[in-house]
Amino acid sequence: QVQVVESGGGLVQPGGSLRLSCAASGTILRINVMGWYRPTPGKQRELVASFVTGGRWDYADSVKGRFTISRDYAKNMVYLQMNSLEPEDTAVYYCYADVREGSRWSVVYWGQGTQVTVSS
């Protein structure tokens, strides 16, 4: 079994910064991808950022230039540095880990989510 735990959410004023952390632990042979999603009005969810093992990363157009995703391979962690936050960034941010577990090459696990609120 694999656990995914997020931390670092909170309340911040527009223009401020927050750093989210996410740790994956358990019976992990290899992490394929780690990243962050958030629900958005009118959409089921939006991929905020992802980091593929090996060094490829992707961002939603709405956060490019403001958010940065990074990985700590040794600790099975991923971080999301969020700068220049806007009220539209307010959401629960969910971390996910796509892992190789036993004989299964790709299994996705989700965290419980961490609330980010951008408001003056």
WOJO-V696271 format. One record per residue. N is the residue number from 1. OMEGA is omega in whole degrees, -180 to 180 (* if undefined). BURIAL is I if it has 9 or more other C-alpha atoms within 8 Angstrom, else O. Layout:
N & OMEGA & BURIAL
N & OMEGA & BURIAL
This chain:
1 & -178 & O
2 & 176 & I
3 & 177 & I
4 & -175 & I
5 & 178 & I
6 & 173 & I
7 & 172 & O
8 & 178 & I
9 & 178 & I
10 & -180 & I
11 & -180 & O
12 & 178 & I
13 & 176 & I
14 & -177 & I
15 & -178 & O
16 & -176 & I
17 & 172 & I
18 & 175 & I
19 & 177 & I
20 & 176 & I
21 & 179 & I
22 & 180 & I
23 & 175 & I
24 & -179 & I
25 & 179 & I
26 & -174 & O
27 & -176 & O
28 & 173 & I
29 & -179 & O
30 & 173 & O
31 & 179 & I
32 & -178 & I
33 & 167 & I
34 & -179 & I
35 & -174 & I
36 & 173 & I
37 & 170 & I
38 & 175 & I
39 & 178 & I
40 & 179 & I
41 & 177 & O
42 & 179 & O
43 & 178 & O
44 & 176 & O
45 & -178 & O
46 & 172 & I
47 & -179 & I
48 & -180 & I
49 & 177 & I
50 & -179 & I
51 & 179 & I
52 & 177 & I
53 & -175 & O
54 & 170 & O
55 & 176 & O
56 & 178 & O
57 & -179 & I
58 & 179 & O
59 & 169 & I
60 & 180 & I
61 & -176 & O
62 & -177 & O
63 & -179 & I
64 & -179 & O
65 & 180 & O
66 & -178 & I
67 & 177 & I
68 & 177 & I
69 & 179 & I
70 & -177 & O
71 & 168 & I
72 & -174 & O
73 & -176 & O
74 & -176 & O
75 & -176 & O
76 & -179 & I
77 & 173 & I
78 & -178 & I
79 & 175 & I
80 & 175 & I
81 & -176 & I
82 & 180 & I
83 & 179 & I
84 & -176 & I
85 & -179 & I
86 & 178 & I
87 & 180 & I
88 & 177 & O
89 & 179 & I
90 & -179 & I
91 & 166 & I
92 & -179 & I
93 & -178 & I
94 & 176 & I
95 & 175 & I
96 & 176 & I
97 & 175 & I
98 & -170 & I
99 & 167 & I
100 & -174 & I
101 & -178 & I
102 & -180 & O
103 & -179 & O
104 & -173 & O
105 & -176 & O
106 & 176 & I
107 & -177 & I
108 & 176 & O
109 & -177 & I
110 & 171 & I
111 & -178 & I
112 & 179 & I
113 & 176 & I
114 & -174 & I
115 & 172 & I
116 & 180 & I
117 & 180 & I
118 & -175 & I
119 & 175 & O
120 & * & O
